[in-house]
Amino acid sequence: MIVDQETEIQSYSLEVQIFKVLTHPARLAILEVLRDGEHCVCHMEAHLGFRQAYISQQLAVLREAGLIQDRRDGWNIFYRITDERIYDVLSAVRRFTGENDPELQKAKTLCTCPQCSSRGSMGIK
């Protein structure tokens, strides 16, 4: 009987891992930045105001959990969501808490990566 209960509880381990990853405000902010497509670390740094090393640490956790993936383009690495359904989860939590969708802040600094530069906005949305 105890073995059956342990097996039943272990079946939740993948969900628990995802929820643990989502318990960090910086990771949620990164996911919000990625909501509109792939971005480089310098773009996230410009919008979130965190240091590049800190963002990279949080990106590693998100990547390890399988929530994001990266693509190298020359010197730049671009990150994107692997499954858009994660936003359904985040929206459900917001409905539960009564919070509004967060608005992405204007860039605190200019992002000069090739992707932002090609948009003509220098990273400012």
C-alpha positions in Angstrom: 0.0 0.0 0.0 2.8 2.5 0.9 4.6 1.5 -2.3 1.5 2.3 -4.4 1.2 5.7 -2.7 4.8 6.6 -3.4 4.4 5.6 -7.0 1.3 7.7 -7.3 3.0 10.7 -5.8 6.1 10.3 -8.0 3.8 10.6 -11.0 3.6 14.3 -10.2 7.4 14.9 -10.3 7.5 16.4 -13.8 4.7 18.9 -12.9 6.5 19.7 -9.6 9.7 20.5 -11.5 7.9 22.9 -13.9 6.1 24.7 -11.0 9.5 25.0 -9.1 11.0 26.7 -12.2 8.0 29.1 -12.3 8.5 30.2 -8.7 11.2 32.8 -9.6 10.1 36.3 -10.5 13.0 36.8 -12.9 12.2 33.7 -14.8 8.6 34.8 -15.2 9.8 38.2 -16.4 12.0 36.4 -19.0 9.1 34.3 -20.2 7.1 37.6 -20.6 9.9 39.1 -22.7 9.9 35.9 -24.9 6.1 36.1 -25.3 6.5 38.0 -28.6 9.2 35.8 -30.1 12.9 35.0 -29.7 15.3 37.5 -28.1 18.9 37.7 -27.2 20.3 38.2 -23.7 21.2 41.9 -24.4 17.5 42.5 -25.3 16.4 41.0 -22.0 19.0 42.9 -20.2 17.7 46.2 -21.8 14.1 45.5 -20.8 14.6 43.9 -17.4 17.5 45.8 -16.0 19.2 42.7 -14.7 22.9 42.0 -15.3 23.8 39.7 -18.2 25.2 37.0 -15.9 22.1 36.9 -13.8 19.8 36.6 -16.9 22.1 33.8 -18.2 21.7 31.9 -14.9 17.9 32.1 -15.1 17.9 31.1 -18.8 20.0 28.0 -17.9 17.3 27.0 -15.5 14.5 27.6 -18.0 16.5 25.7 -20.7 17.2 22.8 -18.4 13.5 22.5 -17.6 12.7 22.4 -21.3 10.8 25.6 -21.4 13.1 27.5 -23.7 15.7 26.7 -26.4 18.4 28.7 -27.9 19.8 29.4 -31.4 23.3 30.8 -32.1 23.7 33.4 -34.8 27.3 34.5 -35.0 28.2 36.0 -31.7 24.5 36.2 -30.5 22.4 33.6 -28.9 18.7 33.9 -29.3 16.2 32.3 -26.9 12.6 31.2 -27.6 9.8 29.4 -25.9 9.6 25.7 -26.7 5.8 25.4 -26.1 3.5 28.4 -26.2 1.1 26.5 -23.8 3.2 27.7 -20.9 1.4 31.0 -21.4 -1.9 29.3 -20.8 -0.5 28.2 -17.4 0.7 31.7 -16.6 -2.6 33.2 -17.6 -4.5 30.7 -15.5 -2.4 31.7 -12.4 -3.1 35.3 -13.1 -6.9 34.7 -13.3 -6.6 32.7 -10.0 -4.8 35.6 -8.3 -6.7 38.3 -9.9 -3.6 40.0 -11.2 -3.4 41.7 -14.6 -1.0 40.6 -17.3 2.2 42.4 -16.7 3.2 45.1 -19.2 6.7 44.8 -20.5 8.6 47.9 -19.5 10.2 50.1 -22.1 13.9 49.3 -22.5 16.0 50.8 -19.8 19.0 50.8 -22.1 19.4 50.4 -25.8 19.8 46.9 -27.3 22.1 47.0 -30.3 22.0 43.4 -31.3 21.4 42.8 -35.1 17.8 41.6 -34.5 16.8 44.8 -32.6 18.8 47.0 -34.9 17.1 45.5 -38.0 13.7 46.4 -36.5 14.8 50.0 -36.5 13.8 50.4 -32.9 17.1 49.6 -31.2 15.3 47.3 -28.9 12.6 49.6 -27.7 9.1 48.3 -28.1 
